[in-house]
Amino acid sequence: MEQIVTIELFGQTHTFKANSEVTKAKEVADLLVREVNRVEGQQTDPSSNMSKLTILMIAALNIANEHMELISNHSKFLDDVSDRTANLIQTLDNSVQ
């Protein structure tokens, strides 16, 4: 079901349709806003005038990097759980025999 989500970036209001639950869409949009604000706030040289597009790209790359790290950590976690489960099964099998 499509939902309407509104966010504010760079002093402008942006409205878009989201295909997911409005709560999740709003959380995702809020994540982007927080990251954009963080990147914008890290400008140490006020005269650099980083473009809005550059700020958005850095924010998107930061979010994508965090996502990739989470995927990697999740994969490592699943491998660890699988190994531990196999070891437990082997231990149980050995104790039953």
Phi, psi and omega in degrees: 000132181283138177233154178262129179236137179238132176228164176240124177229133177055035178078005179243144178271134178235131179240137180214161176267138179239138181275350181262183177304144182298326179296313180293319179298319179293321178297318178296315179297319178295324176299315178298315180299315179299316182292319176300314179297322179296312180298315180298321180287343181275357178295111181275335181251101183299338180279353182291332179046058177301133182292157178300321180297318179297316178299315179298319180295316179297316179299315180296319179294322176298315180295317179296320178297315178298320178299314180296321176297318179296320178298315180297314179297321179295318179297316178298319179298314179297320176298317180296315178298318179298315178298315180295321179296316179299318178296319179295318178298317179296318178297316179294317178299317181293326181282337180280329185285000000 
